[in-house]
Amino acid sequence: MADNLRDPSPSGEGRPDPRGKPVMPRRRSSLAVLLTLVSVSAFTGCECGSLDTVAPPTSTVSSVVVSPATDTLVVGDTRTFTAIVRDTAGAVIPGAAVSWSSHDPAVMTVTASGLVTALGEGVTHLVASSGGRADTAVVAVVVRAGWYIQTSGTTNDLHGVAFRTDGRVGVAVGATGAIVRTDDAGASWAIRPSGTTAALRDAWFVSASGVFAVGDAGTIMRSRDAGVTWTRVLGVPTTDALRGVCFVDTARGWAVGANGTVLRTVDGGANWTRLNPTAATLNAVSFPDASNGWAVGESGVIVGTRNGGASWSVVQPSVTGQSLRGVSRRSVARAVAGGFAGVQAFTVAAADSAQWALGSFGATNTVNAIQLVDDLVGFAVGTNGSGLVLRTTDGGATWGAQVSGTAVPLDDVWFVDALRGWAVGTGGRIIHTSRGGL
């Protein structure tokens, strides 16, 4: 009968085997066991055997602090930096994961543990990040002490030098249209075709990629790729030799030269206008801002402007009759000029404007170029029978000689900060310091 065959228990336990052997109980399915465990845990609150995994508490990162905040390394040095990670309560998070990176791997590299290796001269940032927060350290990499010669790759006299603010990319210009360029702080220089045979006297970076050079026969050359390629600016309103150039931004700049020529642009060098406030040759020009400028030249001439070069006035009487060859204007009130036979002219504050006074670099020293790097530190270069380098640490009140390492006259100098500078001169000479000449 069908009823006699029905299993009396849900599990089938106790049902006789037709062959007369006892029947073993069936195993419960794994799913049934699992559901049972889940049900028990739900009623008892026990987490044993539960499918739910409780995540450990996490700490929200509030800050990352890199130590040291600044450091100076010599090429080849290594240094381990550390990063302290704190949560919103200000407590240090032990074992927090930190990612390290270098803004410029050509200057330095960094490992996952914060070990920095100095590779090439320059200044860059070391970044440590964790949990969406980051901190940076400034790392300067220098080469060696004092001034030393860099191989320029040319024997042409070099009259002007300029560097980008990063101190890595620079150009030097000179006789017969010579241009040499570096992108590794001068460790190597390469000749770049200029497209002109006119002597180039000065250069200036207006941006990371824009640079101008000026020279004889009213020549203005322009590069839009940081000095790699050059084209001549057309329509320049003079054929006079241009001796100096400076810009205060990408739009506004000035060039000066023979016969008292002053050129001005307000559109990034596309167009230039001309004035001649004096008949004397002007050798150098300097502006600290868009309004106030000085230009100096032969026979001690000094001309100044307060309106961005729209008009100029000749300083009368002149403080010297000697040739002034370089000028640096640090501020509206502070400027220094230098020239033949050690003549030094400098400004002093007056009631309504700065006035010029006479000083001396030493009668045997001829100064060809000056740069005030900041309010205290400045450099002057030229010749005294050898390559002359002078340094001031008191804003130009006093100057001390440095060992230049070269016997040839130096025509121009450029510093990107108080430590890193280059000077150029006769026979393709380039000298460099990464430690302020010390």
C-alpha positions as CSV (number, residue, x, y, z in Angstrom):
1,M,0.0,0.0,0.0
2,A,1.1,3.5,-0.6
3,D,0.5,4.4,3.1
4,N,2.7,1.6,4.2
5,L,5.5,2.9,2.1
6,R,5.3,6.6,3.5
7,D,8.2,7.6,5.7
8,P,6.7,8.2,9.2
9,S,9.4,10.9,10.0
10,P,10.5,13.9,8.0
11,S,14.1,12.7,8.2
12,G,13.4,9.2,7.1
13,E,14.8,7.8,10.4
14,G,13.3,4.4,11.5
15,R,12.1,3.5,8.0
16,P,12.8,-0.2,7.4
17,D,15.0,-1.3,4.6
18,P,13.2,-3.7,2.3
19,R,16.3,-5.9,2.6
20,G,16.0,-6.0,6.4
21,K,19.0,-3.8,7.2
22,P,18.7,-0.7,9.3
23,V,18.8,2.6,7.5
24,M,21.3,5.3,8.6
25,P,19.9,8.9,9.0
26,R,20.3,11.2,6.1
27,R,22.8,14.0,6.4
28,R,21.4,17.5,6.5
29,S,22.3,19.6,3.5
30,S,25.1,22.2,4.1
31,L,22.7,24.9,3.2
32,A,20.3,23.8,5.9
33,V,23.1,23.8,8.5
34,L,24.3,27.2,7.4
35,L,20.8,28.6,7.6
36,T,20.4,27.1,11.1
37,L,23.7,28.8,12.3
38,V,22.6,32.1,10.9
39,S,19.2,31.8,12.7
40,V,20.9,30.9,16.0
41,S,23.3,33.8,15.8
42,A,20.5,36.2,15.0
43,F,18.6,35.2,18.2
44,T,21.6,34.8,20.5
45,G,23.7,37.8,19.3
46,C,26.7,35.5,18.9
47,E,29.0,36.4,16.0
48,C,30.6,33.0,15.9
49,G,30.3,31.6,12.5
50,S,28.5,34.7,11.1
51,L,28.9,35.5,7.4
52,D,29.2,39.3,8.3
53,T,32.8,40.6,8.6
54,V,33.2,43.7,10.8
55,A,35.8,46.1,9.3
56,P,38.3,47.5,11.7
57,P,37.9,51.2,12.5
58,T,39.7,53.5,10.1
59,S,41.5,56.8,10.9
60,T,40.9,59.9,8.7
61,V,44.2,61.5,7.8
62,S,44.3,65.1,8.9
63,S,47.9,66.1,8.1
64,V,51.2,64.9,6.6
65,V,54.4,66.5,7.7
66,V,57.7,65.9,5.9
67,S,61.0,66.2,7.7
68,P,63.3,67.9,7.0
69,A,61.3,70.6,5.3
70,T,64.3,71.8,3.4
71,D,67.7,70.3,2.6
72,T,70.7,70.8,0.4
73,L,72.5,67.9,-1.2
74,V,75.6,67.5,-3.3
75,V,75.3,65.5,-6.5
76,G,75.6,61.8,-5.6
77,D,74.4,62.3,-2.0
78,T,71.5,60.2,-0.5
79,R,69.2,61.3,2.3
80,T,66.3,59.6,3.9
81,F,63.2,61.8,4.6
82,T,60.4,60.9,6.9
83,A,56.7,61.7,7.0
84,I,54.5,61.9,10.1
85,V,50.8,61.2,9.4
86,R,48.2,62.3,11.9
87,D,44.5,61.7,12.3
88,T,41.8,64.3,13.0
89,A,42.5,64.0,16.7
90,G,46.1,64.9,16.2
91,A,47.3,61.4,17.0
92,V,50.1,59.8,14.9
93,I,48.7,57.0,12.7
94,P,51.2,54.1,13.0
95,G,52.2,52.3,9.8
96,A,50.3,54.7,7.6
97,A,51.0,54.2,3.9
98,V,53.0,57.1,2.4
99,S,53.6,57.7,-1.3
100,W,56.7,59.6,-2.3
101,S,57.4,61.5,-5.5
102,S,59.9,64.0,-7.0
103,H,58.8,67.0,-9.1
104,D,62.0,66.7,-11.1
105,P,63.6,63.3,-11.4
106,A,66.5,64.9,-13.3
107,V,67.4,66.7,-10.0
108,M,66.6,63.9,-7.6
109,T,64.8,60.6,-7.3
110,V,63.0,59.0,-4.3
111,T,62.2,55.5,-3.3
112,A,59.0,54.2,-1.7
113,S,60.8,54.5,1.7
114,G,61.7,58.1,1.3
115,L,65.3,57.6,0.3
116,V,66.4,60.6,-1.9
117,T,69.3,60.4,-4.4
118,A,70.7,63.7,-5.7
119,L,71.3,63.4,-9.5
120,G,71.7,66.8,-11.0
121,E,71.9,70.4,-10.0
122,G,68.7,72.3,-9.3
123,V,66.0,72.9,-6.8
124,T,62.8,70.8,-6.7
125,H,60.1,69.5,-4.5
126,L,59.8,66.2,-2.6
127,V,56.2,65.2,-2.1
128,A,54.8,62.8,0.5
129,S,51.1,61.9,0.4
130,S,48.8,59.8,2.5
131,G,45.0,59.5,2.7
132,G,44.4,62.4,0.4
133,R,46.8,64.8,2.3
134,A,50.3,65.8,1.2
135,D,53.3,67.8,2.3
136,T,56.4,69.0,0.4
137,A,60.0,69.5,1.2
138,V,62.3,71.8,-0.9
139,V,65.5,70.0,-2.0
140,A,68.4,71.9,-3.5
141,V,71.1,69.9,-5.3
142,V,74.5,71.6,-5.8
143,V,77.7,70.5,-7.5
144,R,80.8,71.7,-5.7
145,A,82.4,74.7,-4.0
146,G,83.5,77.9,-5.6
147,W,83.4,79.0,-9.2
148,Y,84.4,76.5,-11.9
149,I,84.6,76.4,-15.7
150,Q,81.9,74.7,-17.7
151,T,82.6,73.6,-21.3
152,S,80.6,75.9,-23.6
153,G,81.3,74.2,-27.0
154,T,82.3,77.5,-28.6
155,T,85.4,79.8,-28.9
156,N,83.3,82.8,-29.8
157,D,83.3,85.6,-27.2
158,L,80.2,85.4,-25.1
159,H,78.6,88.7,-24.1
160,G,75.3,87.8,-22.5
161,V,73.8,85.0,-20.4
162,A,70.2,84.3,-19.1
163,F,68.6,81.4,-17.3
164,R,65.1,80.3,-16.7
165,T,63.9,80.6,-13.1
166,D,64.4,76.8,-12.5
167,G,68.1,77.2,-13.0
168,R,68.2,74.3,-15.4
169,V,67.6,75.9,-18.8
170,G,69.8,78.7,-20.0
171,V,71.3,80.4,-23.0
172,A,74.5,82.3,-23.6
173,V,74.9,84.6,-26.7
174,G,77.9,86.3,-28.3
175,A,80.0,87.1,-31.4
176,T,78.9,86.3,-34.9
177,G,75.5,85.3,-33.7
178,A,76.7,82.6,-31.4
179,I,74.1,80.9,-29.1
180,V,74.8,78.0,-26.8
181,R,72.1,76.4,-24.7
182,T,71.8,74.1,-21.7
183,D,69.0,72.2,-20.1
184,D,71.0,70.6,-17.2
185,A,72.2,73.7,-15.4
186,G,75.3,74.0,-17.6
187,A,76.7,70.5,-17.1
188,S,76.6,70.4,-20.9
189,W,76.1,73.2,-23.5
190,A,75.1,72.8,-27.1
191,I,75.4,75.2,-30.0
192,R,72.1,76.4,-31.4
193,P,71.8,78.0,-34.9
194,S,70.7,81.6,-34.5
195,G,70.1,82.6,-38.1
196,T,72.2,85.7,-37.8
197,T,75.9,86.7,-38.0
198,A,75.4,89.9,-36.0
199,A,77.1,89.9,-32.6
200,L,74.5,89.3,-29.9
201,R,75.1,91.2,-26.7
202,D,72.4,90.3,-24.1
203,A,69.5,87.8,-23.5
204,W,66.4,87.5,-21.3
205,F,63.8,84.8,-20.5
206,V,60.3,86.2,-20.4
207,S,58.7,82.8,-19.6
208,A,59.4,79.2,-19.4
209,S,59.6,79.0,-23.2
210,G,60.0,82.6,-24.3
211,V,63.5,84.2,-24.6
212,F,64.9,87.2,-26.4
213,A,68.4,88.1,-27.5
214,V,69.6,91.5,-28.8
215,G,72.7,92.6,-30.7
216,D,74.3,94.7,-33.4
217,A,72.5,96.3,-36.4
218,G,69.2,96.5,-34.4
219,T,69.0,92.7,-34.2
220,I,66.4,91.2,-31.9
221,M,66.1,87.4,-32.0
222,R,63.3,85.5,-30.4
223,S,62.8,81.9,-29.3
224,R,59.4,80.3,-28.4
225,D,60.9,77.0,-27.3
226,A,63.3,78.0,-24.6
227,G,66.2,78.7,-26.9
228,V,66.1,75.6,-29.1
229,T,65.2,77.5,-32.3
230,W,65.3,81.2,-33.1
231,T,63.8,83.7,-35.5
232,R,64.5,87.4,-36.1
233,V,62.0,90.0,-35.1
234,L,61.1,92.1,-38.1
235,G,60.1,95.8,-38.1
236,V,62.5,96.8,-35.4
237,P,62.7,100.7,-35.7
238,T,66.5,101.0,-35.5
239,T,69.7,99.7,-37.0
240,D,71.8,100.8,-34.0
241,A,73.7,98.2,-32.1
242,L,71.7,97.0,-29.1
243,R,73.6,96.3,-25.9
244,G,71.1,95.4,-23.2
245,V,67.6,94.0,-22.7
246,C,65.2,93.3,-19.9
247,F,61.5,92.4,-19.4
248,V,59.3,92.6,-16.3
249,D,56.7,90.2,-17.7
250,T,55.7,88.5,-20.9
251,A,54.4,91.7,-22.4
252,R,56.6,94.6,-21.3
253,G,60.3,95.0,-22.1
254,W,63.0,97.4,-23.1
255,A,66.3,97.3,-25.1
256,V,69.0,99.9,-25.2
257,G,72.0,100.6,-27.4
258,A,74.1,103.0,-29.5
259,N,73.2,106.7,-30.0
260,G,71.0,106.6,-26.9
261,T,68.5,104.3,-28.4
262,V,65.8,103.0,-26.1
263,L,63.3,100.5,-27.5
264,R,60.0,99.6,-25.8
265,T,57.5,96.9,-26.3
266,V,54.1,96.4,-24.5
267,D,52.9,93.4,-26.6
268,G,55.6,90.7,-25.9
269,G,58.1,91.9,-28.5
270,A,55.7,91.9,-31.5
271,N,56.1,95.6,-31.9
272,W,58.7,98.1,-30.6
273,T,58.8,101.9,-30.3
274,R,61.9,104.0,-30.2
275,L,63.1,107.0,-28.1
276,N,66.5,108.6,-27.9
277,P,66.8,110.4,-24.6
278,T,70.5,110.9,-25.0
279,A,73.1,110.8,-27.8
280,A,75.5,108.6,-25.6
281,T,75.5,104.9,-26.1
282,L,73.5,103.0,-23.5
283,N,75.1,99.8,-22.3
284,A,72.6,98.3,-19.8
285,V,69.0,98.7,-18.6
286,S,67.2,97.5,-15.5
287,F,63.6,97.6,-14.2
288,P,62.3,96.3,-10.9
289,D,58.6,96.8,-11.9
290,A,56.6,97.9,-14.9
291,S,57.1,101.7,-14.2
292,N,60.6,102.4,-12.8
293,G,63.8,101.9,-14.8
294,W,67.4,103.1,-15.2
295,A,69.7,102.8,-18.1
296,V,73.4,103.6,-18.0
297,G,76.1,104.1,-20.6
298,E,79.2,105.9,-22.0
299,S,80.5,109.1,-20.4
300,G,78.7,108.2,-17.2
301,V,75.3,108.9,-18.6
302,I,72.3,107.8,-16.5
303,V,68.7,108.0,-17.8
304,G,65.6,107.1,-15.8
305,T,61.8,106.6,-16.3
306,R,58.8,106.5,-13.9
307,N,56.2,105.7,-16.6
308,G,57.4,102.4,-18.0
309,G,59.7,104.0,-20.6
310,A,57.1,106.2,-22.3
311,S,59.5,109.1,-21.5
312,W,63.0,109.3,-20.0
313,S,65.0,111.9,-18.2
314,V,68.8,112.4,-18.1
315,V,70.3,112.5,-14.6
316,Q,72.1,115.9,-14.2
317,P,74.8,116.4,-13.2
318,S,76.3,113.0,-13.9
319,V,78.2,111.5,-10.9
320,T,81.0,110.3,-13.2
321,G,82.5,110.8,-16.6
322,Q,83.7,107.2,-16.8
323,S,81.9,104.5,-18.9
324,L,79.1,102.8,-17.0
325,R,78.6,99.2,-18.3
326,G,76.2,97.5,-16.0
327,V,73.3,98.4,-13.8
328,S,70.9,96.5,-11.5
329,R,67.8,98.1,-10.0
330,R,66.5,96.1,-7.1
331,S,63.7,98.5,-6.1
332,V,62.4,102.0,-6.7
333,A,64.9,103.3,-4.3
334,R,67.8,100.9,-4.7
335,A,70.1,100.5,-7.7
336,V,73.9,100.0,-8.3
337,A,75.9,100.7,-11.5
338,G,79.5,99.9,-12.3
339,G,82.0,100.5,-15.1
340,F,85.5,101.4,-16.2
341,A,88.3,102.0,-13.7
342,G,86.3,100.7,-10.8
343,V,83.7,103.4,-10.9
344,Q,80.6,102.6,-8.8
345,A,77.4,104.6,-8.8
346,F,74.6,103.9,-6.4
347,T,71.3,105.4,-5.4
348,V,70.4,106.9,-2.1
349,A,66.9,107.8,-0.9
350,A,65.9,111.4,-1.3
351,A,62.7,113.4,-0.5
352,D,61.0,112.9,-3.8
353,S,63.1,110.4,-5.7
354,A,66.3,108.3,-5.5
355,Q,69.5,110.3,-6.1
356,W,72.9,108.9,-7.4
357,A,76.1,109.0,-5.4
358,L,79.7,107.9,-6.3
359,G,81.6,105.0,-4.9
360,S,84.3,102.6,-6.1
361,F,84.9,98.9,-6.8
362,G,88.6,99.6,-6.8
363,A,90.6,101.5,-9.4
364,T,92.1,98.3,-11.0
365,N,88.7,96.7,-11.4
366,T,86.5,97.3,-14.5
367,V,82.9,96.1,-13.9
368,N,81.0,95.0,-17.0
369,A,77.8,93.6,-15.4
370,I,76.0,93.7,-12.0
371,Q,73.1,91.7,-10.5
372,L,71.5,92.3,-7.1
373,V,70.0,88.9,-6.4
374,D,68.0,90.1,-3.3
375,D,68.1,92.9,-0.9
376,L,71.5,91.9,0.5
377,V,73.3,89.6,-2.0
378,G,74.7,90.8,-5.3
379,F,77.5,90.0,-7.8
380,A,79.6,92.0,-10.2
381,V,81.8,90.7,-13.0
382,G,84.5,92.1,-15.3
383,T,88.2,92.2,-15.4
384,N,91.3,93.3,-13.5
385,G,93.8,91.5,-15.7
386,S,91.9,88.3,-14.9
387,G,88.3,87.2,-14.6
388,L,86.8,89.5,-11.9
389,V,84.0,88.4,-9.6
390,L,82.9,90.6,-6.7
391,R,80.2,89.7,-4.1
392,T,78.2,91.9,-1.7
393,T,76.2,90.7,1.3
394,D,75.1,94.1,2.5
395,G,73.1,95.4,-0.5
396,G,76.2,96.8,-2.3
397,A,77.7,98.9,0.6
398,T,80.8,96.7,0.4
399,W,82.2,94.2,-2.1
400,G,84.6,91.4,-1.7
401,A,86.6,89.6,-4.5
402,Q,86.0,85.9,-5.2
403,V,88.3,83.4,-7.0
404,S,86.8,83.2,-10.5
405,G,89.0,80.3,-11.8
406,T,89.5,82.1,-15.1
407,A,92.0,84.6,-16.5
408,V,89.8,86.0,-19.2
409,P,87.5,89.1,-18.9
410,L,83.9,88.4,-18.0
411,D,81.1,90.3,-19.7
412,D,77.8,89.2,-18.1
413,V,76.4,87.5,-15.0
414,W,73.1,85.8,-14.1
415,F,71.9,84.3,-10.8
416,V,68.6,82.5,-10.3
417,D,69.0,82.8,-6.5
418,A,71.7,83.6,-4.0
419,L,73.6,80.4,-4.7
420,R,73.3,79.5,-8.4
421,G,74.9,81.7,-10.9
422,W,76.8,81.8,-14.3
423,A,79.2,84.3,-15.8
424,V,80.4,84.4,-19.4
425,G,83.2,86.1,-21.3
426,T,86.0,86.0,-23.8
427,G,86.7,82.9,-25.9
428,G,83.5,81.2,-25.0
429,R,84.3,81.1,-21.3
430,I,81.5,80.1,-19.0
431,I,82.0,79.8,-15.2
432,H,79.5,78.6,-12.7
433,T,78.8,78.4,-9.0
434,S,76.1,76.5,-7.1
435,R,77.1,77.9,-3.7
436,G,77.3,81.6,-4.1
437,G,80.9,81.5,-5.2
438,L,82.0,80.1,-1.8
